[in-house]
């Protein structure tokens, strides 16, 4: 297929790479020339705007930070709707609020297109390995149509229901994730303060009832999991500001549904504090820096409080 891909960050770049590996022709656009060049080196075609990226394509995929970016990429003068042919499906894999999804889907219908929400879970590792889970919101027909394309980037392609329900699933998952990461950070820091070796503690938790993804894959304590962002200075993972955004989506949705989210609201404040301290671009597991004693909050001794020693997003 000929695909237009917009947003080549920590997630988008490896996802677009997997489309190329699967034999698709991919036009790419991002505000960063550096990330575009990396994809061009791998066989993609660079476009000068979203409009140019979607001209003559059979499918469009967006992977952007937040709803405001999706809105601008879709509706700007040189945006997607200015260049897309009728009948082409737009798949948005960004994590955004369900209400924006519905508004974008209505706009798409006005332009003769279909808009499907397909946010992902699996992190940057899953994006690189092509093992992401896609949570798809849209009609059964739209789901069948996008499934083959998404299969080049993911292992589980789940139809969640109507437009917007993919985002509902994603927001609920990240509510759990934000809370479990803070919980693991708290426990690992307590263990360190009480004198147990972090690798031993991590190993125990990971074979005990405390085991979770935040502990066995992304453990926030440096050195416990060699492939985790914590072991590389909290770089290249899921940015703290993105987690903060997702917890904001959850608490906003909860307000709308008149549903309490006690732990989610508290976790939101922890990531807000990290962001305020200038660590918004570090991986969200850097939340452990709020717990660890001075001089023990990073592999290299730097603490990231000035936001200059990491770049997670
Ligand atoms: P990122 O910040 O690494 O990448 C976003 C990319 O979008 C950047 O390259 C940026 O230059 C580009 N961009 C921003 N505005 C643009 C515009 N107007 N036109 C073109 N490009 C533009 O973010 P990410 O980590 O890749 O995450 C993307 C989305 O996926 C977010 O919604 C995030 O919540 C979600 N997500 C991330 C992860 C993760 O582990 N990083 C996991 C699941 C879901």
Boltz pocket constraint, residues with backbone or C-beta under 6 A from the ligand:
constraints:
  - pocket:
      binder: B
      contacts: [[A, 6], [A, 7], [A, 8], [A, 9], [A, 10], [A, 11], [A, 12], [A, 29], [A, 30], [A, 31], [A, 32], [A, 35], [A, 63], [A, 64], [A, 65], [A, 66], [A, 69], [A, 72], [A, 73], [A, 93], [A, 94], [A, 95], [A, 96], [A, 120], [A, 121], [A, 122], [A, 123], [A, 124], [A, 237], [A, 238], [A, 239], [A, 242], [A, 246], [A, 312], [A, 313]]
      max_distance: 6.0
